Amino acid sequence: MGLRTCLLGLLALIVASKGSYSPEPDQRRTLPPGWVSLGPVDPEEELSLTFALRQQNLERLSELVQAVSDPGSPRYGKYLTIEDVAELVRPSPLTLHTVKKWLLAAGARNCNSVTTQDFLTCWLSVRQAELLLPGAEFHRYVGGPAKIHVVRSLRPYQLPQALASHVDFVGGLHRFPPTSSLRQRPKPQVAGSVGLHFGVTPSVIRERYNLTAQDVGSGTTNNSQACAQFLEQYFHDSDLAEFMHLFGGNFAHQTSVARVVGKQGRGRAGIEASLDVQYLMSAGANISTWVYSSPGRHEAQEPFLQWLLLLSNESSLPHVHTVSYGDDEDSLSSAYIQRVNTELMKAASRGLTLLFASGDSGAGCWSVSGRHQFRPSFPASSPYVTTVGGTSFQNPFRVTNEIVDYISGGGFSNVFPRPSYQEEAVVQFLNSSPHLPPSSYFNGSGRAYPDVAALSDGYWVVSNSVPIPWVSGTSASTPVFGGLISLINEHRILSGHPPLGFLNPRLYQQHGAGLFDVTHGCHESCLNEEVEGQGFCSGPGWDPVTGWGTPNFPALLKTLLNP
């Protein structure tokens, strides 16, 4: 199709629509630290952009999530298939027709949809994309620890007003890949060594959370689990094999990943990717494991968004997914954050357990109109995921009670209201905590997180054939908790029950049964005179630092096994 025809088609739609609008006026578009522009992209270069189409029947979907996730409901455990979800949320015929006509007029080609028909990913030249999305100016940027290249626009884009009721947002313009907050802490000092451990390994986790050698997958079910990370990192099978050789001797385990979704390159392994795989497969031992890997994607694609598209395009998925990705809520547009939340709701309706790291900045901190406030993280703040905080041993060298790891992310969403399932627990905390920060620092009526926690301090990881000690972050606690949920799913499947699905309604109804309550310690926040670096503090019951607490596996299995 010639450029003249494209221009005429676009002009016709814009004129007919009498103006344009900005779908994401509130999206942060500043260049993240450590990124630099390499200049404008050649106008003839090809781009892959993702168009999020307006869905239908979202209130009904929300009701169904509640019904299939509430143990008191007759529909509990009767999850939707991807075809059921598609039937419910599929965009209207008018939306599909209008958007496809618009894209065709612009010269878009090789457009691919998903099973639920609510995303379209199309190829265009940079020239065509900038005509299609007035205001956008695509540059190539380089940054991040791995010095990766991405194509993005730091300028806001416009859409024809006629599309306002049909398109939520366009992916591949603004959001940059996240960076890891995982850190290697200095080794604590200790005198003497009798009866001590020197860092968290699978055997330390199994001892603390009361797993026996028999608490492994049977190898006889179709049970599976997955981790997904979006940091342009690889894991190496050889590192996994070495890790299991060093630390997996006292329990049955698998030494290779069952399936990699995405491209696994030959670059150096990343510590975060290695950690995710090694601890998911040692906590959820002997269970088939998938890895969602983002390296090798096109420069204009957003890795997290691509993962959501994969979930919307596969009928058979692992039951448990652990994800160590997060962004500041305030850095994301309202259109994007609400749509991603809907994607997480779709996953919950299908009985997927999504576990997200709560973040490694405590309550967080930012300045709004000259006043400090705490800074919630997303998707940790989504009401449709189970968010995992972090703990440390009271004595760093002994398998003792746990206390708060000061980095453990937690707080209250400024976007999502408090879901009904946590009403009682959060009100109880707000009414009883003796150390509440000033109310101006947080939105007490928002979705509160985390929901649970696990050890996040002092892990051993094998990366590029080298054992690395003292790795810390909620990126460690999340795959550990996920692996234990996979073990419980194994028992449920063998007993003829469905997998656990979206956990939160059940966790809150059972008031944290099966979890060790963490009652000591506070996490970090704003370094100012008013709060002096202290965020929220843990206490009896649920709190926004460690949730309901950390797993006591036999008790958690008992409370989650039936029905």
C-alpha positions in Angstrom: 0.0 0.0 0.0 1.5 3.3 -1.0 2.3 6.1 1.4 -0.3 8.4 -0.3 -3.0 5.8 0.3 -2.0 5.4 3.9 -2.0 9.1 4.5 -5.4 9.5 2.9 -6.9 6.7 5.0 -5.5 8.1 8.2 -6.6 11.6 7.3 -10.1 10.4 6.6 -10.3 8.7 10.1 -8.9 11.7 11.9 -11.2 14.2 10.1 -14.2 11.9 10.7 -13.3 11.7 14.4 -13.0 15.5 14.9 -9.8 15.6 16.9 -7.6 13.4 18.9 -6.9 12.4 22.5 -3.9 11.1 24.6 -4.6 7.6 26.1 -1.7 7.9 28.5 -1.2 11.6 29.5 0.0 10.5 33.0 2.6 8.0 31.9 6.1 9.0 33.1 8.2 9.7 30.1 11.6 10.7 31.5 14.7 8.7 30.7 15.5 6.3 33.5 19.0 6.8 35.2 21.7 5.0 33.2 20.0 5.3 29.8 21.2 7.4 26.9 19.7 8.2 23.5 21.6 7.0 20.4 19.4 9.3 18.3 16.3 9.0 16.1 15.5 5.6 14.5 15.7 5.3 10.7 12.2 6.1 9.3 12.2 2.9 7.3 13.1 0.6 10.2 10.4 -1.8 11.3 8.7 -1.6 14.7 6.4 -4.0 16.6 3.7 -2.3 18.5 0.9 -3.8 20.7 -2.6 -2.3 20.7 -4.7 -3.1 23.8 -8.3 -3.3 22.6 -11.2 -2.4 24.9 -12.7 -5.4 26.6 -16.3 -6.2 27.6 -18.0 -7.7 30.7 -15.3 -6.9 33.2 -17.7 -6.6 36.1 -18.9 -10.1 35.4 -15.4 -11.3 35.2 -14.7 -9.8 38.6 -17.7 -11.6 40.1 -16.5 -14.9 38.6 -13.0 -14.5 40.1 -14.6 -14.0 43.5 -16.8 -17.1 43.0 -14.1 -19.5 41.9 -11.6 -18.2 44.6 -13.9 -18.1 47.6 -14.0 -21.5 49.5 -17.5 -20.6 50.7 -18.8 -20.4 47.1 -20.5 -23.3 45.3 -18.3 -22.3 42.3 -15.0 -22.6 44.3 -12.3 -24.2 42.1 -14.5 -24.4 39.0 -12.1 -22.2 37.0 -12.8 -20.7 33.6 -11.0 -22.0 30.5 -9.3 -19.6 28.2 -12.3 -20.0 25.8 -14.7 -19.0 28.6 -12.6 -15.9 29.3 -12.5 -15.1 25.6 -16.3 -15.4 25.3 -16.6 -13.0 28.2 -14.0 -10.2 27.5 -13.7 -10.4 23.7 -13.9 -6.8 22.2 -17.1 -5.9 20.5 -17.4 -6.5 16.7 -17.4 -2.7 16.3 -14.1 -2.3 18.2 -12.5 -5.1 16.2 -13.7 -3.7 12.9 -12.8 0.0 13.7 -9.3 -0.8 15.0 -8.4 -3.2 12.2 -9.6 -0.7 9.6 -7.5 2.1 11.2 -4.4 -0.1 11.3 -4.9 -1.3 7.7 -5.2 2.3 6.5 -1.9 3.0 8.2 -0.1 0.2 6.4 0.2 -2.1 9.4 1.0 -5.7 8.5 1.5 -9.1 10.0 -1.0 -8.3 12.8 -1.3 -11.1 15.3 -4.0 -11.4 17.9 -4.4 -13.6 20.9 -7.0 -16.2 21.9 -9.0 -13.6 23.8 -8.8 -11.2 20.8 -8.1 -8.2 23.1 -4.5 -7.5 21.9 -3.2 -6.9 18.4 0.5 -6.8 17.7 1.4 -5.3 14.4 4.5 -4.3 12.3 4.9 -0.9 10.9 7.8 1.3 9.7 8.9 4.0 12.1 7.5 6.6 9.5 4.1 4.8 9.5 4.0 4.5 13.3 4.8 8.2 13.8 2.0 9.1 11.3 -0.4 6.7 13.1 0.5 8.0 16.5 0.9 11.8 16.2 3.4 13.2 18.7 5.5 10.0 18.9 9.2 10.3 18.0 11.1 7.1 18.1 14.7 7.1 19.3 17.0 4.2 20.1 18.2 4.1 23.7 20.9 2.0 25.4 21.1 1.3 29.1 20.7 -1.0 32.0 23.4 -3.3 33.5 23.5 -5.4 30.3 23.6 -2.2 28.0 20.6 -3.4 26.0 19.0 -1.4 23.2 15.4 -0.4 23.1 13.3 1.8 20.8 11.0 4.2 22.6 9.3 7.6 22.4 9.7 10.1 25.2 6.9 12.2 23.7 3.2 11.6 24.3 1.3 10.1 21.4 -2.3 10.9 20.3 -5.0 8.7 18.9 -8.1 9.7 16.8 -11.0 10.6 19.1 -13.1 7.9 17.2 -10.9 5.3 18.9 -11.4 6.5 22.5 -13.9 3.8 23.2 -11.9 1.1 21.4 -8.2 1.3 22.4 -6.9 1.3 26.0 -3.3 2.1 25.1 -0.5 1.3 22.7 2.4 -0.7 24.1 6.0 -0.3 22.9 6.3 3.5 23.2 7.1 4.7 26.8 8.0 2.0 29.4 11.6 1.0 29.8 12.7 -2.4 31.0 13.1 -2.5 34.8 16.4 -3.0 36.6 17.0 -5.5 39.3 16.9 -4.4 43.0 18.6 -7.6 44.1 21.6 -6.9 46.2 24.6 -8.8 47.6 24.9 -7.8 51.2 28.2 -7.9 53.2 28.6 -11.1 55.2 27.6 -10.5 58.9 30.4 -10.9 61.4 30.3 -13.9 63.8 32.5 -15.5 66.4 32.7 -19.3 66.6 31.0 -21.7 64.1 29.4 -24.6 66.0 25.8 -25.3 64.9 25.8 -22.3 62.5 24.9 -22.0 58.8 26.7 -19.6 56.5 23.9 -18.4 54.3 20.5 -19.5 53.1 20.5 -22.7 51.0 17.7 -25.2 50.1 18.5 -27.3 53.2 18.2 -24.1 55.4 14.8 -23.3 53.8 13.6 -26.9 54.2 14.7 -26.9 57.9 13.1 -23.5 58.7 9.8 -24.3 56.9 9.6 -27.9 58.2 9.8 -29.8 55.0 11.0 -33.4 55.1 12.8 -35.4 52.3 9.4 -36.7 51.3 8.0 -33.2 50.6 8.8 -33.2 46.9 6.7 -33.7 43.7 5.6 -37.2 42.9 6.5 -37.0 39.2 3.1 -38.6 38.4 0.9 -35.6 37.9 0.6 -32.9 35.3 1.5 -30.3 38.0 3.8 -27.6 36.9 5.2 -24.2 38.0 6.9 -21.3 36.2 9.0 -18.2 36.9 9.1 -15.1 34.7 11.6 -12.4 34.7 12.1 -9.4 32.4 15.6 -8.2 33.1 17.3 -9.2 29.8 18.9 -12.1 31.7 19.7 -15.7 31.0 20.0 -18.7 33.2 22.3 -21.6 32.4 21.3 -25.2 32.8 24.9 -25.9 33.9 24.5 -23.5 36.8 21.2 -25.3 37.8 23.0 -28.7 37.7 25.9 -27.3 39.7 23.5 -25.7 42.3 21.6 -29.0 42.7 25.0 -30.9 43.0 26.1 -28.5 45.8 22.8 -27.9 47.6 20.2 -30.5 46.5 21.7 -33.7 47.9 19.1 -34.5 50.5 15.9 -34.3 48.4 14.6 -35.6 45.1 14.8 -32.9 42.4 15.0 -32.1 38.7 18.2 -30.8 37.2 16.8 -29.2 34.1 14.0 -26.8 33.1 11.1 -28.6 31.4 10.3 -25.7 29.0 11.7 -22.3 28.1 9.1 -19.9 26.6 11.0 -17.3 24.7 14.5 -17.1 23.6 17.4 -18.4 25.8 20.6 -16.8 24.5 24.2 -17.8 25.1 25.2 -14.7 27.1 26.4 -14.7 30.6 23.9 -15.8 33.2 22.3 -13.2 35.4 22.1 -13.6 39.2 18.4 -12.8 39.3 17.5 -15.3 36.5 19.7 -18.0 38.2 18.1 -17.3 41.6 14.5 -17.6 40.3 15.1 -20.9 38.7 17.3 -22.5 41.4 15.0 -21.7 44.3 11.7 -22.3 42.6 13.0 -25.8 41.6 14.5 -26.5 45.1 11.5 -25.3 47.1 9.0 -26.8 44.6 11.3 -29.8 44.2 10.8 -32.5 41.6 8.0 -30.5 39.9 8.0 -29.7 36.2 9.2 -26.1 35.8 8.9 -23.6 32.9 10.9 -20.4 32.5 9.5 -17.3 30.6 12.5 -15.7 29.2 12.5 -12.2 27.5 15.9 -11.7 25.9 15.9 -11.6 22.2 12.6 -9.8 21.9 12.2 -6.9 19.4 13.6 -3.6 20.7 10.2 -1.9 20.7 8.5 -4.6 22.8 7.8 -4.4 26.5 8.9 -7.7 28.1 6.2 -7.7 30.9 3.5 -6.9 28.4 4.7 -9.7 26.1 4.3 -12.1 29.1 0.7 -11.0 29.6 0.0 -11.7 25.9 1.5 -15.2 26.3 -0.9 -15.9 29.2 -3.8 -14.8 27.0 -2.8 -17.1 24.2 -2.1 -20.4 25.9 -4.9 -22.8 26.9 -2.7 -24.9 29.2 -0.4 -23.2 31.6 1.6 -24.0 34.8 -0.6 -23.6 37.9 1.9 -21.3 39.8 3.8 -18.3 38.4 6.4 -16.4 40.4 7.4 -13.0 39.1 10.1 -10.6 40.4 9.0 -7.5 38.5 7.7 -4.2 39.8 7.4 -0.5 39.0 6.4 2.5 41.0 2.7 2.9 40.7 3.1 6.6 40.0 5.4 6.0 37.0 2.6 4.1 35.1 -0.3 5.6 33.3 -3.8 4.9 34.6 -4.8 3.3 31.3 -1.9 0.9 31.5 -2.2 0.0 35.2 -5.9 -0.7 35.0 -5.5 -2.8 31.9 -2.7 -4.9 33.4 -4.8 -5.4 36.5 -7.5 -6.8 34.2 -5.0 -9.2 32.7 -4.1 -10.4 36.2 -7.9 -10.8 36.9 -8.2 -12.9 33.8 -5.4 -15.2 35.0 -7.1 -15.5 38.5 -10.4 -16.5 36.8 -8.5 -19.4 35.2 -7.1 -20.7 38.5 -3.6 -19.4 38.1 -1.7 -18.5 41.2 0.4 -15.4 40.5 3.0 -14.5 43.1 4.8 -11.2 42.8 7.7 -9.9 44.8 6.7 -7.0 47.0 9.8 -5.0 46.2 13.1 -4.1 47.9 12.5 -0.5 49.0 10.4 -0.9 52.1 7.5 1.5 52.1 9.3 3.5 49.4 9.5 7.3 49.3 8.8 10.2 46.9 8.0 13.9 47.2 4.6 15.2 46.0 4.2 19.0 45.9 7.1 19.3 48.4 5.6 16.7 50.8 7.0 13.2 51.4 4.8 10.2 50.9 5.4 6.4 50.7 5.6 5.0 47.2 3.6 1.8 46.4 4.8 -0.7 43.8 2.8 -2.4 41.0 1.9 -5.2 40.3 2.6 -5.9 44.0 -0.4 -3.6 44.7 -2.8 -5.5 42.4 -5.8 -7.0 44.2 -5.5 -10.1 42.0 -2.0 -11.3 42.9 -0.5 -12.8 46.0 2.4 -10.5 47.0 5.4 -11.9 48.9 7.4 -9.8 51.3 10.8 -10.6 52.9 12.2 -11.7 56.3 15.6 -12.3 57.9 16.7 -14.7 60.6 16.8 -13.1 64.1 20.3 -14.6 64.3 21.7 -14.4 60.8 23.7 -17.6 61.3 21.1 -19.8 63.0 17.8 -21.3 61.9 15.8 -19.2 64.3 12.6 -17.2 64.3 12.3 -14.6 61.5 12.1 -10.9 61.8 11.4 -8.2 59.2 14.0 -7.8 56.4 14.1 -4.0 56.4 14.0 -3.9 52.6 10.6 -5.8 52.4 8.3 -3.9 50.2 4.8 -3.1 51.6 2.2 -0.5 52.0 -1.1 0.7 50.5 -2.0 1.3 46.9 -2.9 4.8 45.7 -4.8 3.3 42.7 -6.7 0.2 43.8 -9.3 0.3 46.7 -9.0 -2.2 49.5 -10.6 -5.5 48.3 -13.3 -7.0 50.5 -11.3 -10.1 51.3 -8.8 -8.1 53.3 -11.2 -5.6 54.9 -11.2 -7.2 58.4 -7.4 -7.8 58.6 -6.4 -4.3 57.4 -8.9 -2.5 59.7 -7.6 -4.6 62.6 -4.0 -3.5 61.7 -4.8 0.2 61.3 -6.7 0.2 64.6 -4.2 -1.7 66.7 -0.7 -0.9 65.4 1.2 1.2 67.9 3.7 2.5 65.4 1.6 3.9 62.5 3.3 6.5 60.3 1.4 9.9 59.8 -1.7 9.3 57.8 -0.5 11.8 55.1 2.1 9.3 54.1 -0.2 6.5 52.8 -3.7 5.8 51.5 -5.3 3.8 54.3 -8.2 2.8 52.1 -6.1 1.3 49.4 -5.2 -2.3 48.6 -2.7 -3.3 51.3 0.3 -5.6 50.6 2.1 -7.9 51.0 -0.1 -10.9 51.7 2.7 -13.4 52.9 6.5 -13.5 53.2 9.5 -15.8 53.2 13.2 -15.4 53.8 14.8 -12.8 51.6 18.2 -12.3 53.1 21.6 -14.1 52.6 21.0 -16.6 49.7 23.6 -18.7 47.9 23.2 -18.7 44.1 25.3 -20.3 41.4 25.8 -18.0 38.4 28.3 -18.5 35.6 29.6 -21.6 37.4 30.5 -19.5 40.5 28.7 -20.0 43.9 27.8 -16.4 45.1 26.8 -15.8 48.8 24.6 -13.3 50.6 22.2 -12.5 47.7 19.2 -10.7 49.1 15.8 -9.4 47.9 12.1 -10.4 47.7 13.2 -11.9 44.3 14.4 -14.7 46.6 11.4 -15.1 48.9 8.9 -15.2 46.0 10.1 -18.4 44.2 10.4 -20.1 47.6 6.8 -19.4 48.5 5.7 -20.3 45.0 7.5 -23.6 45.2 5.8 -24.6 48.4 2.4 -23.7 46.9 3.3 -26.0 44.0 3.9 -28.8 46.5 0.5 -28.2 48.0 -1.1 -28.3 44.5 0.6 -31.7 44.0 -1.2 -33.1 47.1 -4.5 -31.5 45.9 -4.2 -32.9 42.4 -3.4 -36.4 43.8 -6.5 -36.1 46.0 -8.7 -35.2 43.1 -9.0 -31.5 44.0 -8.4 -28.5 41.6 -5.2 -26.5 42.1 -5.4 -23.6 44.6 -5.8 -20.8 42.1 -6.0 -17.2 43.4 -5.0 -17.6 47.0 -5.9 -14.3 48.7 -9.6 -14.8 49.6 -8.7 -18.2 51.2 -5.6 -16.9 53.0 -7.5 -14.0 54.6 -10.6 -16.1 55.4 -8.3 -18.5 57.3 -6.5 -15.6 59.1 -3.1 -16.8 58.1 -3.5 -20.3 59.4 -0.4 -22.4 58.5 2.0 -19.4 58.6 4.5 -18.3 61.1 3.5 -14.8 62.3 6.4 -12.4 62.1 6.0 -9.8 64.8 9.3 -8.0 65.1 10.9 -5.3 63.0 10.0 -2.4 60.7 10.9 -1.7 57.1 12.6 1.4 55.6 11.0 4.5 54.2 11.7 8.3 53.8 14.9 9.6 55.4 13.4 12.8 56.9 12.8 14.2 60.4 9.2 13.2 60.5 9.5 9.4 60.0 13.3 9.0 60.3 13.6 6.3 57.7 10.9 4.0 59.3 7.9 2.8 57.4 5.4 0.3 58.8 6.2 -2.2 61.6 5.1 -5.8 61.9 2.9 -7.0 64.7 0.5 -9.9 65.6 -1.7 -10.9 62.7 -1.5 -9.4 59.2 0.7 -6.3 58.6 1.9 -4.4 55.5 5.5 -5.6 56.0 5.3 -9.4 56.1 1.6 -10.0 55.4 0.3 -13.0 57.4 3.8 -14.4 57.8 6.0 -17.2 56.5 5.2 -20.8 55.6 5.1 -23.6 58.2 4.7 -26.2 55.5 3.0 -29.1 57.3 0.4 -26.7 58.8 0.0 -24.8 55.6 -0.6 -28.1 53.7 -3.2 -29.2 56.2 -5.1 -25.9 56.0 -5.0 -25.7 52.2 -5.4 -29.4 51.2 -9.2 -29.5 51.4 -11.6 -29.1 49.8 
